[in-house]
Amino acid sequence: MNLRPALLGAALALALPTLAMASSPARAARGFQASDLVSMDRYSSPVLSPDGRKLVFARRVVDMATNKATTSLWIEDLFARDAAPPVRLTPEGWNVNSPAFSRDGATVFFLSGKNGSSQLYAIPAAGGTPVQATDFALDIDGYSLSPDGKHVAFAAGAFPDCKGDLDCTKKKLDAKPASSGVVFDRLFIRHWDTWADGRLNRIFVASLDGKGPVKAATLVGADLLADVPSKPFGGMDDVAWAPDGKSLVASARLSNGDEPRSTNFDLYRLQADGSGKARNLTAANLAWDAGPVFSADGSTLYYRAMKRPGFEADRFALMAMDLGSGKTREIDPQWDRSADGIVLSADGRTIYTTAQDMGEHPLFAVDIASGVATEVIGNGSIGDFSIAGPTAAFTRNSMKSGAQVFAGGIGGMPERAITPSAGEMLPDVRFGDYEQFSFKGWNGETVHGYVVKPWNYEQGKAYPVAFLIHGGPQGSFGDGWSYRWNPQTYAGQGYAAVMIDFHGSTGYGQAFTDAISQHWGDRPLEDLQKGWAAAQDKYAFLDGDKACALGASYGGYMVYWIAGVWNQPWKCLVDHDGVFDNRMMGYATEELWFSEWENGGTPYDNPEGYEKFNPVNHVKDWRVPMLVVHSQQDLRIPVEQGIAAFTALQRKGIESKFLYFPDENHWVLKPANSLLWHDTVNAWLRQHIGQP
């Protein structure tokens, strides 16, 4: 359907029914609680049909009784005149993910483990019974439909010596050797939360003939020994079909023992029929190349690229490669932001991408010819998005709501909410108001932060403060929603919250992000100190005499650091998965490039770089009560770091507690565990700064 934007906007204005509930009552009864955070429905994965008429999205529902969550797909006709709300597309009892429309928009594909293995299913967009499309011996971890819809590329973990035989890998996994010992001769031996077992993520291609579940598939790029997509967080956005369906391009880092100290991902062209050898298109760039997208005619490959090898927080520039000549050019050299992905407009002249920007995460339109980036949708943090012709669908979250699905927002179309906000789901909850502030930090440069009022704020009163320190360190506590570190859970207890985007934070230009490397303990500390003082000067409702500092990962490092060098303001500290001994972190973490970049080399070549800001060297000055949280499956910052810190606290006689999760990784994800985490942290704060 080829409606002009103005007509489409009018249609959306008439149609767009929503799942949103009625407005919240004028007087809410309570603050936001951790139980609300854990049990709320979550919305994600908006996908538009090719004509922009149908919208599918995912809805996640938690069952606290079973400590599990299930996800279903819902569908909306954006042009319908009967104002019908979205309807459930997938059946009750199914747990599904990764929706995608067929080329004609008549079918929705998705993954489900309904029959015991993650496989591809298809269901009519008009509704009906799902049909299993694949029945492979291995789980499908992700997939991408070919342009003509007749083939599917999918990722599965397979043993390289099985040479593409899926049944071979399954038999090896099912075998039960007499010994449990494993011998390694190179790194990675473990990554994020999983020990290596010899498998690699590999790309296979299968035909979709519609005659029954497909069982056979062809390994593509057999000579490309690499995890595709990369572990632990890579996705199928790093794999792209050529328009003619004869080849694919994938981002990969070779599995040769160098992975723990390398960020050299290259783009490889693979023949879809499994023939030939993988061809490296970006060998000249020794840094990260990612996110390939073909132009409609197949002559140009768009992608994102970093410039500095070994630095995972370098800026991702938008690139264009002429596939005939191999020549490349940077599209956006004057735009000092790091692009998250690439979605091409229908006319091929614009790249849509999200990027962090001044404490928010908007959607931008980047003109391919000029490189000019224009914000098109903002006000908070834009997450998943889909564009079909002049239609857009996207999720937005903020410090007052988890992700909502919206339609509209580009081409003159008004935005309309399809799903409810947190306030609409919880009409009796009053959220804390918040605002951004700024001050002069390290080197006299402007630094930004956020302050959140308690839910029951009254003018003239002073409130205890949760001073939250973000991780990364190249991250941000911006205007977004978190299911792990959410300032509204503190506001809901009656506390104010303060967060500082210190030097090293993302979204304020690459030079600002770069400033923290080899300066973990001085520049960001100065920003935190000046930000804490500026917040108290600006906001009289902050009770600086009743404050606790809390942080995770790098934020946890900073909690350990300030415990020794800036402990005067704090009545208590909370440290989650923090770096206690920076030098040992350089040996024990799995992604070595991180510590080596941040500390200026290896811990044996440059021990001074690791010891300069090492919290373990200042334990003699610790005095503030501390809650330490760490998890067994955290291989990024191993659990011994938390145990060592707790041991130091106990040996010094400092009031302390240790919360240990044997089944969590760097994040606490299980609903019941998340509740325990929040309950323990909140009890610690109440004990030391009271409850207003």
N, C-alpha and C positions, 0 to 999 in steps of 0.2 A: 504494500500500500504506500503510495507516494503522496502523502498529504503535505502541504506547505506547513512550516513551523507555526504560523499563526492559527491555522485551522486545527492543527494538532493540539496546540495549547488550549484552544476553546473546548476541544473534545475532552481533554484531561480535566479541565475545570468543571465540566458537567459530570464526568464519570467518577474518577478516582474515589471510590468508596474506601473506607479504611477499617482496620481492626481497632482503631483508637477508641478508647473509652471516653466517657464524659469527662469534662473538666474537673479538676480536683476541687473539693469544697473550700470555701473561703478560709476555714480554720482547720488546719491539720492537727492531729492529736499527738503525734510522736515523731521522733527522729528516725533516720534510716539506720537499720541494723544489719549486722553481718548475716543473719538468717534471711533477710530480704535479698541481699546480694547473691547468696548462694542459690536461693530457690526461684528467683525470677526467671521468666522465659527469656530466651536470647534469640535474636533474629540476625540472619547473615545471608550471604551468597545470593544477592539479587542477580537474576539473569533474564535478559529480554529475548523474546523471539526475534528472528531476523527482520520481521516487519515492524517491530517495536510495539506490537499490540498486546502481547501476553507477557506477563511478568511472573516468574517463579522465584520463590525465596525459601529459605530454611528457617524452621522454628524449633528451638531446642527446649525441652521440658525436663525438669529434674524431678525424680522420685526420691524424696529423702528417705523413705522407708527402706529402699533397696540400695541407696547410696550410688545411684546410677542416673544417667541422662539419656534420653532418646531424642532423635531429630527426625522431623517430618518435612515434607515439601508442601507448599501452598501455592496456589495460582490465582492470578487476578487478570481479568480482561480490562485493560486500561481504557478502552473505547466504549465499554458497555454503557447503555443509557438507563439501565434499570437500577443503577447504584448498588449492585449486589456486592457484598463484602468478599474478600478472598475466601476460597474454599480449599479444603485439604485435598491434595492430589494423591499422595501415597497412602496406602491403607494403614489402619490402626495396627499397632504392634510391630511395624517395620521401623528399623533404625537406618537412616539413609544419609548420604552426603554427596557433594559434587554434582549438582544439576547442570545439564547442558541441553539445549534445544537441537533438534535435527535441522538440517538445512531448510526444509520447507515449513518448519515451525509446528508440524503436526504431532511430533513425538518429543517427550522429555526423557533423556537418559540420566541415570544416576548410579551410584555405587551403594551396595548393601551387603551385609553379611547374613542376610535372612536365612540362607541355607547352610550356614556354617563357615563360609569363606567369602571374602570381599570380592564380589563379582559385579559385572555391568548388567543393568536392567533397563528396560524401556517401557514407557507407559504412554498411552495417548494423552495429548495435552487436553483433550476434551473430557478426560476421565475414563477410567476403566481398570482393568486388572494388569498389574505389571507382568512383563514377560522377561525371563532370564535370557540375556543376550550372549553371555559367555559362561564357560564352565571350565576354567583353567585349573591346573593342579596347584597353582600358587595364588595367593591373594593379589588382587590388583590394588596398587597403592595410589595410582592416579592415572588419568587417561586424557586423550585428546582425539576428537573425531576428525577424520580427513575432510578436506573442503567439499568433496562430493558425498560425504556421509557413508561411503561404502567400506571404509576401513577405520580401524581404531588403533592408535598408538597407545601403549600402556606401559607403566613402570611396575616392575616386580623384582623382589630380591632373589638373586640366583647365584649359584656357585659358578665361577668362570670356567672351571674344568668340565662343567656339564654342557658347555658349548651350545646353549640355547634350548636344551632339552628340559622342559619344565618338570616332567615326571622324574627326571634324574635328581633335580634339586629336592623335590618332595620326598623321594626315597631316602636321601641323605639326611634330611631333617628328621624323618621318622625313625631312623636307625638309633639304637641305644647302645653306645659303646660301653665296654666294661669299666673303663677308666674315665674319670671326670676331668683329668688334667688336660691342659691346653698349652701347647708350645707356640710362642710368637717369635718371629725373627725381624719384625719391623713394626713401626707405629702406623696407624692407630691401633692400639690394643683395646681401646674403649673410647666412646664418644658420647657426650651429653649424658645419657643414662643407660647406655647399652654396651656390653662387651662384644668385641668383634668375633664373628663366627665364620668368617671367610666369604660371606656373600657380598655381592655388590648390587646396588640398584641398577637395573638394566632396562633398555627400551626394546619392546617387542611390537610387532605390527600383526594384526589379524583382520581377516575379511569379515564383514557383517552381511551375511546373505539373507538374514531374516527367516531362515528355515529351521532354526533351533539353536540352542546354546553352542557357541563356537568353542572348540576344544584345542585347536591347533593354532600356533602363532610362530612368527619368524623373528629371530633375534636380528636387530639392525645394529650396524656398527660393531660387529663382533670383535674387531681388533681394538676398540676403544675401551680399555680397562679403566673404568671410572664409575663412580656413583652418579647416575643420572636418573632422577634429580639428585642433587647433593644432599647429604645428611647433615644435621637432623631436620632442617627446616626448608629444604628446597621443594619446589613444586613444579607442576607441568607448565607453568608460565616460562620455564627455562627450556621448553621444547616447542618448536614451531613447524607446522607443515608448510611446504612450498605450495603455492596456489594450484599447481598441476598435480599435486598428490604423489609425485614421484620421489620426493626426497624430504628430509627433515633437517632442521638445524637444532643442535642441543648444546647447552652450556655444560662444560665438564672440566674437572680437575683430575689429572691422571692419578690413578691409584698405584703409586710407585714407592711409597714410604716417605715421600716428601710432604704429604698432605698436612701434617700437623704444623708445618712451618711455612706453608705456601698459601697464598690467596690467588694463585694464577689459574683462574678459570678461563678457558678458551671456548670459542664457538666452533663446533665441528659439524660438517655437512655429512649426512648419512643417507644412503640409498634405501628407500622404503621397502624394496624387495630383498634386502639383506645382502646384496651383491657389493663388490668393490670394497675399498678401504675408507675409513673416516678421514675427511679432509679438514685440516685446521685452517680456519678462515682468519683467525686473529693471532697468529703465532708471534707477530711483531710486538704485541702488548703483553708484558709479563705480569700485569695486574689483572683485575677481575673484569671479565666480559660476561654479560648476562642478559636475559630477557629478550631473545630474538623475536622479531615480528616482520613478516614479509609485506612488501607493498602488493597491491592487488595484481599487478602485472608480473610480479616475481623478479623484477629487475633490481630492486633495492632491498637491502636488509637493514632494518632499524634495530638498535640494541642499546644497552647501557654499558658504560665502561668507566672503571677507575683508572688512575694513572700511576699510583704508587704501590709497588709490590709489597706485600706483607702487612698492609694497613687496611683492616676491614671496615673502618669508618671513613674512608676517603669518599670524596664526592662522586656520585654516579652521574656522569654526563650522558646526554642523549647523543647517539651517534647514527650516522647513515653510511652504509657501505654500498658502492656500486658493484654488483656481483659480476659484471662483465669484466671490469678492470681491476677489481679488488681495492680501489681507492676508497679511503674513508674521510669523513669530515665530522667535526663536532658541530652539532646543530645549535647548541645553546651556550656558547662560551661566556656570555655576559651574565648568565643567570646563576647566581651563587647559591643554588639549592641543589639537593641531591634527589633525583627522580626515582620514584618507587617502581614504576612500571610503564608500559606503553600500550595504549589503545588508539588505533588509527580512526580518524573520522571517515565517513563514507566517501568523501571526495579525495581522501589521501593527502590533504594539505595540512592537517592538524594532528598533533599528538596530544592525547589526554593523559595526564598523569597526576598523581598526588605527590606531595612533598611536605615535609615539616617546614613551618614558616612562622617565626615569632611566637611560639607557644601554641600554634594551631596546626591543623593538617588539612589544608584545602585541596580542592580539585583544580588543576590548572589546564589551560589550553595553550599549547606551545606551537607557534607558527613554524612550520618546517623550513620555509624559505628564509625567514629573518631571524629565527631563534627567540623571538619575543614571547615571553610567558605571561599569560593573563589569568588571574584568578577568576574562575567561573562559578564555583560553589564553595562557600566557606562557613563561618560561624560554628566553630568547633572542629571536630576531626572527622574527615571523610574516610571511610574504610573501603569495603568492596564497592565496585561500581561497574555498570554495564551500559554500553551505548549502542543503539541500533538506529541508524539514520539520525533524525532530529530528536529522538527520545533518549532520555537518560533515566537510569534507576541507580540508587546508591544507598549506602548506609551512612548515617551520621551519629556520632556520639559526642558527649560533652561531659563536663564535670557534674552535670545534673541528670544525665540519662545514659543508659547503655545504648547500643546501636539500634536505631530506628531505620526502617526501610522507607525511602521516599521515591517518588517519581517526579519528573520535570526538572526544572532548574537550568536548562540550557535552551538556546534557540527561542527565547522569549516565553517559554512555558513556565507557569507558576509551579512552585514546589507544593506537593501534597503528601502528607504522611499516610503510609499504607499500614503501618503497624504502630502500636502504642508506645509512648514514652514511659520512662520509669515512673514519672508522676502520675500518669494515667493508669498504670498497672497497680500503683500503690497510692490510692487517693487519700489515705489517712496520714501519709508521710509528708513532712515539711523538710525540704532539702536546704542545706546551708547555702546562702548566697556567696558569690565569690567574685574576685576581680584581680586583674593583673596589675602589678606595680613595677617600677624600675628604680635603679639607684646606680651610683658609680662604684664599680667593683675594682678588681685587679687592673692595674695599669691605667686607672681612670676611665676605663671603658664601661659603657652602659650594660648592665645586667638586669634581667627580668625575673620576676617571681610571681607567685600567686598566693593570695590569702583567702581562706574559706572561713566564713562565720559559722558559729554553732547553729544548729537548727532552731534553738530557742533563744536566739539573740535578742537582747534588749539593750537599747542605748543607755550608756552610763555604767554598764556592768563590765567587769573584767573576767576573762575566761582563761583557764589553763590551755596550754598549747602543745599540739603534736607537731614537731619540726621534722618534716619528711625529707629524706635525702635520696634522690633517684639513683638508679644503677646505670650500667653501661660500660664505662662512664659516659660514653657518647650516647646519651639518651635525653629525655625531657619529661618533666612533670607538667605537661601542658594541659590545654583545655580538652581533656579526653576522659574516658571512662576506663577504669581498670577493675578486673575481677580478683586481683591479688593485693594491690596497694591503692585503695580508693579513699581519698580524703573525706568523702561523705560518711564513711563508717566512723570516722573520728568526730565529725560534726554531729553525727547522730547520737554520740555519747555526751554531747554538750561541750566538746572541746573546739577550739579554733585550730586551724591547720595552716602551716606556712611551708611553702616549697620554693626553693631557689634553683633556677636554671643557670648554674655556675659555669665558668669557662670549661669547655669540653662538651657542653650540651649541644644538641643538634637543632637545626632550624634557624640559626642566627648567622649563617655564613660559615664557610669552611675554615677560615682562619680562627674563628671563635672555637670551633670544634677541635682544631689542631692544638690549641693552647694547653690542653691538659696532658698531652703525651710527655712523659719524663718529668711531669710536674704534679703528680697525684696529690702530694701533701701540702703544696704551698698556694698555688693560684686558686684552685677551687676552695680551699680552706679560707682564704682571704675573702672570696665572694660570699661564702656562707656566713662568716663573721660580720661582714658589712651588711649583708642582706638581713640578718637577724636584727641588727641594730636599726636599719632603715625601716623594717616592718614595725618594730616597736614604736619608733618615732611617729610613723604615719597612722598607725591603728591603735588607738587608746584602749581598745577592748582586749588587747593581748596582755596577759599577765606573765611578764617575763620571769617572775620568781617561781612560777609553777609551769615548767616546761620539760618535756622529754624529747630526745632526738632519736629517730628511728630510720633505719635504712637496710637495703638488701643488695647483695652482690657488690658492685663498687660502693653503693651506699652503705653496705655493711663494712667494707674496708674503711670508709670514712668514719663510721661509728667507732671502730677500734682505734683509729688514728686520733680522733678528738678525745677519746677516753684518756689518752696520755698527754695531749698537747693543748686541749681546749675544753676542759671538763668543768669549768667554773659555772656556766649558766644552767647546767642540767641536773634535774632531780633524779632522772633515770635514763637509761639507754636501752634500745632494742636493736639487736643485730641479727639479721637473717642471711645465712649463707655468705658471710663476708670473708675477705682475705685477711687473715691474722698474721701469717708469716709470708711476706711477699716473696722472699727468696725461695722458699719451698714451693710456693705457688708456681714459680717459673719452671720447676722440675715436675710437678705433679699434675698440672692441668693438662687437658688433652689438646687444645688448640694452641700450640706453642707460639704461633705467630703473634698472638695477642700480647702475651707477657713480654716477648722479645721486642716488639715495636714500642710498647708502652714504657719499657725500662731501658731502652737503648742497647739491646743486644742480649746475649745469653747470660744466665746467672754465673757461669764460670768465666766468661770473657769480660764481663762488666759487673762484678759483684757490687761495686759501689752504687751502681744505678738501682739495684734492688734494695740496698740497705738504706739509701738516703731517706726514704719515706716509709720505713718498715715499722708497722705498729708493734711488732713483737719486741722491738728495742725500747719501748716506752712503758712497758707493763709496770715498772716500778712506780710510776706516777698515777696509775689507775686508782680511782677512789669511788666512782659513781656506781650505784646498783645497776646490774645489767641482766637482761634476758637474752639468752643466746638460742637461736633456732637453726637447726641444720638437718639435712636429710641424707640418708644412706646412698640414694641413687644419684646424688649430685656429683657428677664426674667433672663438671666445669670447675668447681671449687670444692675439692673433696672434703668429706665430713670430718676428717682429722683436724681441719682448720678450726671448726667450731668446737670440737672436743678440747683442743689445746687451749683455746680462749677460756672455756668454762673451767678447765683445770687451773689456769692462772688465777681466775677470779676466786675460786674456792681456796686455793693455797694462800692467797692474800687475805682471806677472810672478808671479802667484799660480798654483800648480799647479791645473790645470783640464782638463776634458774636456767635449765637446759631443756628445751623442747625438741624432741627427736622424732623424725618420721622415717621409719624403715622402708617405706614404699613410695616415697616421693623423690622427684629430681630437684633441679634448681628452682622449680616452682612447686607450690602446694596446690594440687589440682582437684583431688577428690572432694566431693561436697562435705562429707563429715570431717575430713581433715582440715578443710578450709574453716569450718565453724570452730573447731578446736583451736586453730591458729588465732583467729580473731578473739575468741573468748579468753585465751591465755594472754594475748597482748593487751586487751582492754583491762583485764584484771590487774596486770602489772602497772598500767597507767593509773588506774584508780587508787592503787596502793600507794603510789608515790606523788601524784599531783591531785588526787581527790576527784570527786565527781560533782560538777556544778549542780 
